[in-house]
Amino acid sequence: MKLKNTVTRKLTAAAASTVMALTSAAATFTPMNASAADHDYYKALAMSLYMYDANACGKGITDGPLTWRGDCHTYDGEAPVGSLGGSAKSIVDPDGDGKVDVSGGFHDAGDHIKFNLTIGFALSSLALSDYLNPGVYEKAGCKDHLIYELKWGADYLMKTTFLDSSDKVAAIAHVVANGGTDHGIWSAPEVQTYDRPIYWLTESDNNSSVSCEMAAGLAGTAYVLKDSDPAYSAECLKYAKALLEFGQKHVGNNSGGIGGFYDTAAQYQDEEAMAQAWLWVNDAGSKPSRVGKNGDYGNSQYDGWVYS
């Protein structure tokens, strides 16, 4: 699909550098070796994806391509629901045992917290690099690896988004683990047993930046997989639409679990626009409602994070 209207080509450089900085894999991928003298940027791109394997959380990591990694934080699969109450709790915990499965996903930047904000951003960035550079992952021989990483992250974003019977968002488990506790523990994630609480977003206490960034990541994933796995792509789009609507309808800036790490206090309109753009190129939504001009969307509506 060709680029609809104008998506600034400056994003090409940003996306390429982001992918090199951010990128992880599965047991079917063989680690590659390269030296700085090779100047082989396809090889560099392929190798960069292993960063996601280095930060993978949950089951299915042991015996993968990185021999020093293994399954970790598997007890996130029975995490305490915690303070969540009301109608949202009955959707999140229908059997009433007080536990919920939030296993999987990616650790954040070498720490062992999981932030849906950064996972959504990573998926959107990876998808954008593929969108703006058609065929580059095929040429690098790592398209399957890219898809694996996108699915690993998208599975987690959908798992931690709880929809009601009308496919509306009821709650989001947007942070798993306490940052202060995590930063005080220096050990491999495979041996950690510390308490990892869930921080929730609901209609009455939402964070629109998080909701919209998750929507962008899922819609970007949907675009990359639209031909190879249309059923999975459609599922991603269903969740992306619900998350975008949730962020727009229930505007908020709940900083629980995220405060002090990622400041979302400014505005959410850039994440909203990115989600809208991804839905648009998927033929699943309208053109973004806000267009940046002179550095923001009006009234300083831009939080300064990378994409505008």
C-alpha positions in Angstrom: 0.0 0.0 0.0 1.4 3.4 -0.9 1.7 6.2 1.6 -1.5 8.1 1.8 -1.1 11.8 1.4 1.9 13.1 3.5 3.6 11.3 6.3 6.8 13.3 6.7 9.9 11.6 5.3 11.9 12.8 8.2 10.4 9.8 10.0 12.4 7.5 7.8 15.6 8.5 9.6 13.9 8.5 13.0 12.4 5.0 12.4 15.6 3.5 11.2 17.6 4.8 14.1 14.8 3.7 16.5 14.8 0.2 15.1 18.6 -0.1 15.5 18.3 1.2 19.1 15.3 -0.8 20.1 15.0 -4.1 18.4 14.5 -9.1 20.1 13.6 -13.3 18.7 12.5 -16.9 18.8 14.1 -20.3 18.9 14.0 -20.5 15.1 16.5 -17.7 14.6 20.2 -18.2 14.6 22.4 -15.4 16.1 24.6 -13.7 13.5 28.2 -12.5 13.9 29.5 -9.3 12.5 32.4 -6.9 13.0 32.5 -3.2 12.7 34.6 -3.5 9.6 31.8 -5.3 7.7 29.8 -2.2 7.0 26.9 -4.5 6.4 23.8 -2.6 7.4 21.4 -5.4 6.5 23.3 -7.6 9.0 23.2 -4.8 11.5 19.5 -4.5 11.1 19.0 -8.2 11.5 21.2 -8.3 14.6 19.4 -5.4 16.2 16.2 -7.4 16.5 17.9 -9.6 19.2 17.6 -6.7 21.7 14.0 -7.7 22.0 14.9 -11.3 22.8 17.2 -9.9 25.5 14.3 -8.1 27.0 11.6 -10.7 26.6 9.6 -11.7 29.6 7.5 -14.8 30.5 7.6 -18.3 29.1 9.1 -19.6 25.8 12.4 -17.9 26.3 14.5 -20.9 27.5 16.4 -22.7 24.7 16.0 -19.6 22.5 18.8 -18.0 20.4 20.2 -16.1 23.4 21.7 -18.9 25.6 22.1 -16.6 28.6 18.3 -15.9 28.7 15.6 -18.1 30.1 11.9 -18.0 31.2 11.4 -15.4 33.8 8.7 -13.8 36.0 6.4 -16.7 35.1 4.5 -15.9 38.3 3.1 -12.8 36.4 0.7 -15.5 35.1 -1.0 -15.4 38.5 -0.6 -11.8 39.5 -2.9 -10.3 42.2 -5.6 -8.2 40.7 -5.0 -5.7 43.5 -7.0 -2.6 44.0 -9.1 -2.8 40.9 -12.8 -2.8 41.7 -16.3 -2.3 40.3 -17.6 -3.7 37.0 -14.1 -3.7 35.6 -13.0 -6.3 38.2 -15.7 -8.7 37.2 -14.4 -8.6 33.6 -10.8 -8.9 34.5 -11.4 -11.6 37.2 -14.6 -13.4 36.2 -13.9 -16.4 38.5 -13.2 -14.2 41.5 -10.0 -15.8 42.5 -8.2 -12.5 42.7 -5.6 -13.4 40.1 -5.0 -12.4 36.5 -2.5 -13.5 33.8 -0.2 -10.6 32.8 2.7 -12.8 31.8 4.7 -12.1 28.6 5.7 -8.8 27.0 9.0 -7.0 27.2 11.1 -5.6 30.0 11.8 -2.0 29.8 15.3 -0.9 28.7 17.2 -3.5 30.7 15.1 -3.0 33.8 12.5 -5.6 34.6 9.3 -3.5 34.7 6.8 -3.8 31.9 5.3 -0.6 30.6 2.6 -0.8 27.9 3.6 2.8 26.9 7.0 1.7 25.7 5.9 -1.6 24.3 3.4 0.2 22.2 6.0 2.7 21.1 8.4 -0.1 20.2 5.9 -1.9 18.0 4.8 1.3 16.3 8.5 2.1 15.6 9.3 -1.3 14.2 6.2 -1.3 12.0 7.0 2.2 10.8 10.5 1.2 9.8 9.0 -1.6 7.6 6.3 0.8 6.2 8.8 3.5 5.2 11.4 1.1 3.9 9.4 -1.6 1.9 11.3 -4.8 1.6 14.2 -3.9 3.8 13.6 -6.8 6.3 13.2 -9.3 3.4 16.5 -8.1 2.0 18.1 -8.4 5.4 16.7 -12.0 5.7 14.9 -11.2 9.0 11.2 -10.5 8.1 10.1 -13.6 10.0 12.1 -12.4 13.1 10.4 -8.9 12.8 7.0 -10.6 12.7 7.9 -12.7 15.7 8.8 -9.7 17.8 5.7 -7.8 16.7 3.5 -10.7 17.7 5.2 -11.2 21.0 4.6 -7.6 21.9 1.1 -7.4 20.4 0.0 -10.6 22.2 0.9 -8.9 25.4 -0.8 -5.6 24.7 -4.0 -7.5 23.8 -3.7 -9.8 26.8 -3.5 -6.8 29.2 -6.4 -5.0 27.5 -9.7 -6.3 28.9 -12.8 -5.8 26.7 -16.4 -6.0 27.8 -19.1 -7.8 25.9 -19.4 -4.9 23.5 -15.7 -5.0 22.7 -15.2 -1.7 24.7 -12.2 -1.4 26.9 -13.0 -2.0 30.5 -9.5 -1.9 32.0 -5.9 -2.0 31.0 -3.0 -3.5 33.1 -0.6 -0.9 31.8 2.3 -1.4 34.2 3.5 -4.6 35.9 6.0 -4.2 38.8 7.0 -1.3 41.0 9.8 0.7 39.5 11.4 1.7 42.9 11.5 -1.9 44.0 12.8 -3.2 40.7 15.6 -0.6 40.5 16.7 -1.8 44.0 17.2 -5.4 42.8 20.3 -6.2 40.8 19.9 -9.7 39.5 19.0 -11.7 36.5 15.2 -11.8 35.8 15.3 -15.6 35.7 16.0 -15.7 39.5 13.8 -12.9 40.6 10.8 -13.5 42.9 9.9 -10.0 44.2 6.3 -8.8 44.2 5.2 -7.3 40.9 2.0 -5.3 41.4 -0.3 -4.3 38.5 -1.2 -0.7 37.9 -4.6 -0.3 36.2 -6.3 2.2 33.8 -10.1 2.5 33.8 -12.8 4.8 32.5 -12.6 6.9 35.6 -8.8 6.9 35.8 -7.2 6.6 32.4 -4.0 7.7 30.7 -4.8 8.7 27.2 -1.1 8.7 26.1 -0.8 5.1 27.1 -4.1 4.0 25.5 -3.3 5.8 22.2 0.3 4.5 22.1 -1.0 1.0 22.6 -3.4 1.6 19.7 -0.6 2.8 17.5 1.5 -0.2 18.2 -1.3 -2.7 17.5 -2.4 -0.9 14.3 1.2 -0.8 13.1 1.5 -4.5 13.7 -1.8 -5.1 11.9 -0.3 -3.3 8.8 2.8 -5.4 8.7 0.8 -8.7 9.1 -2.2 -7.8 6.9 -1.1 -10.1 4.0 0.8 -12.9 5.8 -1.7 -13.3 8.7 -5.0 -11.4 8.0 -6.8 -13.0 10.9 -4.2 -11.8 13.4 -4.1 -8.4 11.7 -7.9 -8.1 12.1 -7.6 -8.9 15.8 -5.0 -6.3 16.3 -7.2 -3.7 14.6 -10.1 -4.6 16.8 -8.1 -3.8 19.9 -6.5 -0.8 18.3 -9.8 0.8 17.6 -11.1 0.1 21.1 -8.0 1.5 22.7 -8.1 4.7 20.6 -11.7 5.2 21.4 -11.0 4.6 25.1 -8.2 7.2 25.1 -10.3 9.8 23.3 -13.5 9.3 25.3 -11.9 8.9 28.8 -9.2 11.5 28.7 -6.8 11.3 31.6 -3.3 11.2 32.8 -3.1 8.5 35.5 0.6 8.3 36.4 0.3 5.3 38.7 3.3 3.1 38.2 4.7 5.3 35.4 5.4 8.5 37.2 9.1 9.3 37.5 9.9 7.1 34.5 7.9 8.4 31.6 6.2 11.8 31.9 2.9 11.9 30.0 1.7 15.0 31.8 2.0 17.3 28.7 -0.5 16.1 26.1 -1.6 12.9 24.3 -2.5 14.3 20.9 0.7 13.0 19.2 0.0 9.5 20.3 -3.6 9.9 19.2 -2.5 11.2 15.8 -0.1 8.2 15.3 -2.8 5.7 16.2 -5.2 7.5 13.7 -2.6 7.4 11.0 -2.0 3.7 11.4 -5.7 2.9 11.3 -5.9 5.2 8.2 -3.2 3.3 6.3 -5.0 0.1 7.2 -8.2 1.4 5.7 -9.7 1.0 9.1 -10.2 4.7 10.1 -10.3 8.3 9.0 -7.4 10.6 8.3 -5.8 12.0 11.5 -8.0 14.8 12.9 -5.0 16.9 14.0 -2.2 18.0 11.8 1.0 19.3 13.3 2.0 22.9 12.5 4.9 24.9 13.8 6.0 22.1 16.1 2.8 21.1 17.8 -1.0 20.6 17.3 -1.9 24.0 18.7 -1.9 25.2 22.3 1.4 23.3 22.8 -0.3 20.0 22.3 2.8 17.9 21.8 4.8 16.2 24.5 8.2 16.2 22.8 8.6 12.5 22.3 10.0 11.6 18.8 7.1 11.4 16.5 4.9 14.4 15.6 
